[in-house]
């Protein structure tokens, strides 16, 4: 595959990955998650990472589309944690922490923050999303988990339903796809190993340390209702804990969260 210059004018395609990772670089795919899922089903090794210059059918959470022109990071990793499917869902928080740490390592002017359940924010605007997909091993455990990430590096959609940004707006120097991919996978090595060895508790603590809006007013929209309250914490398995305006303590396992008086996407 021919190399192409990145934003800093250096040749970095295919990008380099840390030791222990197997790179599958593509010019264009429908989605990196679909490509990684096919490789996982065919028996590829854990820590295989699919990265593409563009996605033609990028996907986000809850079936939403993800705009995927060249210049940003589109990557999906294959993990085989040998954990029950419900427990494997905690990897959303592991991936979010690794992305936040990887972005922070590059030195943006504003440190990244995390928004429940799966967004990374810089300057209060969305810079990245995460899509987790898994396959059962025929019993309670996951045969594999695909963790897909899209990170806005060079640009972001102007018509996004919520405030969005891209990394170049927050950097004093150009950053390449390879720079971010290497930093992210390096951080993921550490957080994934810690989750496997110690469980969700340290991940939960790390996530809360970086949480956007902790202790502040939020508006939550689930499939059945919308309510307002205060974002108080996460449960031991990652559900959002909100004290509603009428004093009820609610645990939310799926939904959209907006801060203050902002309207949820799609309202």
VOGU-3710 file (C-alpha; in Angstrom, 3 decimals, decimal comma):
1> xxxxxxxxxx> 0,000/0,000/0,000  1,404/3,392/-0,974  2,154/5,851/1,776  0,553/9,283/1,880  1,587/12,451/3,732  -0,226/13,279/6,935  -1,204/16,731/8,188  2,394/17,472/9,206  3,779/16,473/5,803  5,339/13,236/7,065
11> xxxxxxxxxx> 4,801/9,800/5,528  2,783/7,775/8,003  0,515/5,407/6,067  0,175/2,705/7,055  0,555/4,034/10,606  2,784/2,360/13,168  1,277/0,505/16,127  2,784/-0,504/19,491  4,392/-3,917/19,948  1,811/-6,657/20,439
21> xxxxxxxxxx> -0,733/-5,168/18,020  -1,456/-6,515/14,536  -2,338/-3,787/12,039  -4,856/-4,180/9,222  -4,740/-0,908/7,260  -7,297/-0,134/4,553  -7,802/2,779/2,193  -11,600/2,580/2,306  -14,119/0,311/4,054  -17,854/0,352/4,666
31> xxxxxxxxxx> -16,997/0,445/8,379  -13,958/-0,619/10,385  -16,274/-2,464/12,797  -17,665/-4,579/9,953  -14,144/-5,328/8,715  -12,909/-6,193/12,221  -15,977/-8,362/12,860  -15,254/-10,409/9,747  -11,642/-10,866/10,839  -12,735/-11,843/14,367
41> xxxxxxxxxx> -15,208/-14,411/13,041  -12,409/-15,857/10,900  -10,236/-16,320/14,009  -7,876/-13,348/13,965  -5,683/-12,749/16,989  -6,662/-10,526/19,900  -5,242/-7,002/19,550  -5,856/-6,899/15,833  -6,665/-3,310/14,859  -8,362/-2,269/11,634
51> xxxxxxxxxx> -7,731/1,326/10,583  -9,045/3,014/7,447  -8,581/6,367/5,765  -12,326/6,586/5,226  -15,559/4,746/5,948  -18,369/4,804/3,412  -21,042/3,587/5,851  -19,710/4,695/9,244  -21,920/3,746/12,186  -22,478/5,251/15,600
61> xxxxxxxxxx> -24,426/4,214/18,675  -28,128/3,294/18,342  -27,860/2,936/14,555  -26,805/6,543/13,955  -24,513/7,331/11,048  -20,971/8,593/11,595  -19,582/10,970/8,961  -16,223/9,517/7,919  -14,244/11,503/5,324  -10,431/11,190/5,099
71> xxxxxxxxxx> -8,332/13,009/7,694  -9,789/11,595/10,906  -9,063/8,385/12,825  -11,338/5,401/12,135  -10,179/2,312/14,000  -11,641/-0,886/15,431  -9,834/-3,262/17,769  -10,534/-6,959/18,289  -10,498/-8,084/21,923  -11,128/-11,567/23,332
81> xxxxxxxxxx> -11,586/-10,975/27,061  -13,249/-14,315/27,965  -15,789/-12,526/30,105  -19,613/-12,700/30,197  -21,273/-10,464/27,626  -22,789/-8,212/30,297  -19,372/-7,710/31,899  -17,716/-7,158/28,518  -19,974/-4,137/28,056  -17,742/-2,382/30,614
91> xxxxxxxxxx> -15,141/-2,153/27,851  -16,960/0,971/26,663  -15,469/2,749/29,681  -12,049/1,128/29,153  -11,965/2,364/25,560  -13,143/5,842/26,561  -10,363/6,139/29,140  -7,748/4,957/26,651  -8,941/7,462/24,046  -8,952/10,289/26,568
101> xxxxxxxxxx> -5,446/9,390/27,756  -4,215/9,040/24,179  -5,602/12,441/23,213  -4,231/14,024/26,406  -0,761/12,633/25,636  -0,683/14,720/22,453  -1,083/17,935/24,466  -4,333/19,665/23,497  -4,915/23,058/25,096  -7,957/21,679/26,942
111> xxxxxxxxxx> -7,775/18,222/28,572  -10,357/15,714/27,275  -13,375/14,841/29,379  -15,749/11,878/29,261  -19,499/11,981/28,736  -21,701/9,035/29,624  -22,001/6,560/28,088  -19,361/6,674/25,347  -18,282/10,142/24,185  -14,967/11,956/24,526
121> xxxxxxxxxx> -15,185/15,757/24,712  -12,610/18,489/24,231  -13,595/22,014/25,141  -17,086/20,748/25,955  -17,686/19,493/22,397  -17,725/15,942/21,072  -14,482/14,829/19,463  -14,980/11,068/19,482  -17,534/8,298/19,747  -17,308/4,592/20,539
131> xxxxxxxxxx> -19,286/1,659/19,174  -18,976/-1,688/20,960  -20,172/-4,889/19,263  -19,761/-8,458/20,483  -20,464/-12,077/19,596  -21,359/-14,882/21,988  -19,123/-17,905/22,291  -22,228/-20,117/22,546  -22,387/-19,711/26,311  -22,350/-16,721/28,650
141> xxxxxxxxxx> -18,930/-15,467/27,510  -18,118/-13,198/24,591  -16,211/-14,887/21,769  -14,927/-11,469/20,794  -15,597/-7,780/21,284  -15,093/-5,163/18,590  -14,442/-1,659/19,910  -14,816/0,889/17,134  -13,671/4,482/17,530  -13,967/7,558/15,367
151> xxxxxxxxxx> -11,930/10,581/16,391  -12,194/13,959/14,676  -8,623/15,058/13,936  -8,701/17,290/10,858  -12,383/18,230/10,712  -15,819/17,621/12,181  -19,344/17,680/10,731  -20,804/21,159/10,613  -24,372/19,886/10,929  -23,928/17,627/13,966
161> xxxxxxxxxx> -26,964/17,394/16,256  -24,764/18,255/19,239  -21,687/20,478/19,525  -18,675/18,859/17,855  -15,029/19,739/17,417  -11,796/18,330/15,989  -8,337/17,935/17,481  -6,541/20,385/15,183  -8,598/23,211/16,693  -7,025/22,528/20,092
171> xxxxxxxxxx> -3,408/21,832/19,129  -0,384/24,082/18,691  1,124/21,578/16,241  -0,221/19,222/13,582  -1,171/15,725/14,746  -1,289/12,721/12,434  -3,583/9,717/12,448  -0,534/7,633/13,333  0,333/9,839/16,322  -3,127/9,418/17,804
181> xxxxxxxxxx> -3,486/5,720/16,981  -0,170/4,881/18,668  -0,996/6,950/21,769  -4,485/5,422/22,028  -3,326/1,791/21,684  -0,525/2,356/24,189  -3,057/3,654/26,726  -5,464/0,831/25,880  -2,798/-1,773/26,666  -2,615/-0,433/30,206
191> xxxxxxxxxx> -6,325/0,031/30,886  -7,323/-3,300/29,310  -4,740/-5,206/31,365  -5,903/-3,460/34,502  -9,569/-4,247/33,816  -8,742/-7,918/33,222  -6,705/-8,125/36,443  -8,686/-5,865/38,803  -12,195/-5,611/37,403  -14,295/-2,514/36,882
201> xxxxxxxxxx> -13,509/-0,620/40,120  -10,306/1,147/38,925  -11,880/1,835/35,536  -14,928/3,370/37,204  -12,688/5,557/39,395  -10,607/6,683/36,417  -13,709/7,442/34,380  -15,309/9,498/37,170  -12,079/11,499/37,537  -12,540/12,603/33,915
211> xxxxxxxxxx> -16,337/12,826/33,891  -17,985/15,855/32,348  -20,771/17,362/34,438  -20,349/15,301/37,610  -22,519/16,890/40,296  -24,219/19,144/37,752  -27,688/19,395/36,224  -28,430/16,923/33,435  -31,306/16,036/31,168  -31,668/12,317/30,401
221> xxxxxxxxxx> -33,629/10,830/27,540  -34,305/7,091/27,488  -36,397/5,062/25,068  -39,452/5,605/27,323  -39,089/9,047/28,898  -37,128/12,234/29,426  -36,312/13,629/32,877  -34,011/16,143/34,553  -31,854/15,909/37,646  -28,285/15,888/38,939
231> xxxxxxxxxx> -25,530/13,552/37,697  -24,244/11,963/40,908  -22,132/8,907/40,055  -21,833/5,552/38,287  -22,973/2,249/39,752  -20,523/-0,606/40,251  -21,380/-1,868/36,763  -21,454/1,454/34,901  -25,058/2,666/35,038  -25,584/6,409/35,353
241> xxxxxxxxxx> -26,841/7,539/38,775  -29,098/10,598/38,677  -31,030/12,256/41,474  -34,127/13,609/39,759  -35,587/17,045/40,349  -38,249/15,465/42,596  -35,647/13,636/44,716  -35,736/10,129/43,254  -32,452/8,289/42,725  -32,511/6,746/39,255
251> xxxxxxxxxx> -30,111/4,336/37,558  -29,909/4,652/33,771  -28,431/1,848/31,679  -29,177/3,265/28,206  -30,009/6,743/26,999  -28,739/10,169/25,984  -27,452/12,761/28,423  -27,266/16,512/27,964  -25,992/19,067/30,451  -27,861/22,039/31,871
261> xxxxxxx> -30,802/23,102/29,738  -29,434/21,693/26,467  -31,742/19,574/24,380  -30,921/15,930/23,646  -29,956/15,060/20,107  -33,045/14,483/18,026  -35,386/16,480/20,292
//
